[in-house]
Amino acid sequence: ALLRTPMTTYVILGSGGHTAEMSRITKALLEQPDPEQAAKYSPISFVLASSDSTSEPGLRELLPVATSSARFLRVPRSRHVGQSYVSSVFSTLWALLWSCYLVFRDRPHLILCNGPGTCVPFCFAAFLWRLLGRLPATAKIVFVESFCRVETLSLSGRLLLPLADLFVVHWPQLAQRYGHKPSVRYFGRIL
């Protein structure tokens, strides 16, 4: 029989508020009362920008058990704060190449993200590899819009809305505005 390596979950972190939100979501997934359900998200890899020095220590403090066996993947940032749009084209292409390589290598069954620019290349890479058959059709992209987005979607949200299998919003205004999109769901406050 052909041995298959287990497919992993990618949780994409940003700095500051994005990581705080994603930490709470990850904690809820991994600390469910039913260990069988929680096990579906393992092994887990946390993806963060190479210049992010705060997310990993904060996450390790919040989730010491889960992070003890997790991988932390450091990747190039798509765009730095204050970076010109012209030069960001090249840094985004570099980040996309990295993302394509990592998604090809790890074959994540779930990409969970909430809006940092770091997530955009990974979601595009996963979408591409799924179209080309490297990822199974069951691999999912789940985007949770940032809690602070009340009336409009973030730039990452607008870019990923067509790609996400599940696109979660926290506010009824957004659900009403984008409810015609099949992937958009409003569950009330989840954070």
N, C-alpha and C positions, 0 to 999 in steps of 0.2 A: 504494500500500500504506500502511496505517496504521502510522505510526511509534510505537513504544512506548518509553517511558523505561525504562531497566533498573531492576528492582526491587532494593532494597537489603537489607542485613542490619542488623538492630538488635542491638547488644550492649549490654545494660543493666548499668551499673556501680553499685555501692554504695560505701560508704566502707570503708576498712580491709580486713578479710579477704575480703569479697565481691569487691572489686576485684582483690585478689591472685589469688584463684582464677580469676576470669574472665579475667584477663590471661594466665594459663598456658593456659587453654583456647583463647583467641583466638590465641595464639602458635602452638599446635599446629595449628590450622585453617589459618592463613595461611602457615605455613612448612613445608608438606608438601613431600615430594620431587617430587610431581607438580604442576607449576604450573597445569595445567588444572583439577585438583581445587580448588586454593587459589583460583583465579579465580572459582569459583562463589559465593564469599562476598563478592564485590565488586560494587558499592561498599559500603562499610561505614560505619555511623553508630554512634557511641558515645553512649549516653544516660546522663546523670548528673544528679543533683539540683543545682539552682542554688546550693545552699549547700555543695556538695562542692568543696573547694579542693585536694584531694590526688590524686584519681584521674587527672585528665588529665595532670599532669606525670609521674606514675609510669608511666603507660601509654606516654607519648611516649618516655620513657627506655628502656623495655623493648622497644618495637616502633617504632623511629624510621622505618623505611621505610613500614610499614603506616599509621601515624598521619599521615604527611605528606600523604596524599591523603584521609584520613578526615574526616568531619564529627563535631563534638562538639555534641550537642544538650543544652542545659541546660533542665531542666523543674522545675516545682514539686514539692516533696517531699510525699508523701502524709501523712506523720506525722513530726513532729520528736520527738526523744528527750525524754521528759518531758511531751509535749503531752497534754492531757486527751482522753479518748475522745470527749467531746461535741464539742469544737472540731475534732477530727481528722475528723469526718464531713464538715465543710465543706472542709477542706484536701484530703481524699481526692476529693471531688466535683470540686474545681477541677483536681486532678491528672488525673482521668479525662477531663475536658473537653479538657485539653491533649493527652492521649494520643490521644483520638479524632481530634482535628484532625491531629496529626502522622502517625498511622497512615493516615488518609484521604489525606493529601497525598503521603506517601512510598511507600505500598503495599509494606511490607517483605515479602520472601519467607521470611524467617527472623527470628524473635525468639528470641534466646539470652539466658538469664538464670539466675541462681543464688540468688535469694532476697532481695535487698534489697527493702524495701517499695516502692521506686520501680518495680519491675517489674510489680507487680500490676495497676495501671491499664492499662499497655501490653498486657498479655496479655488483659485483659478487652476492651479496644478492638479488638485484632486478632481475637479470637473473634467479637465483634459484627459487625465489618465483613466477616468471612468468611461469616457467616450471611446477611448482607444482600447479598452478591455483590460488594462493593467490592474485597475481597481474593480471589484465586483459591483454590480448594479445595486447591491444592498449597502454599499458604503454611503454614508450620509454626511452632508454638510449642514450643521445647525448653527445659525447665527442668532444671537440674542442681542437685540439692540440695546444700547446703553440706557440705563434707567433715566438719565438726565434728558433724553430725547423725548420731548412731550408732544410737539407739534409736527416736526419734520424729521426725516431720517438723516443719519450721519452720512458723510461721503462714502465711508466703507459700506454702510447699509444700502445706499443707492446703487453702488457697484455690484454688491453681492445679492441683491434681491432676486435677480433672474436665475442665479445659480443655486441658491440655498434650497435644500429639501424642506427645511423647517426654519421659518423666520419669525422669531418671537418678539412681540412688542409689549411694553409695560403699561401703556396708556390707552384708554378707549378712543381718544382722538386719533391716534395713529392707526388703530384697528379699523376705525371707520374710514379713514382716508385711504388705506391700502388694503382693505378687506376683500377687494375684488381679485387680489392676487392669491392664487391657490396655496402658496406656502405660508402666508401670513397667519399667525395665531396670536390671540390675546387670551391669556390665562388669568388676568388680574395681576396683582403684584406678586412676583416670584422672588424678589430679593428682599 
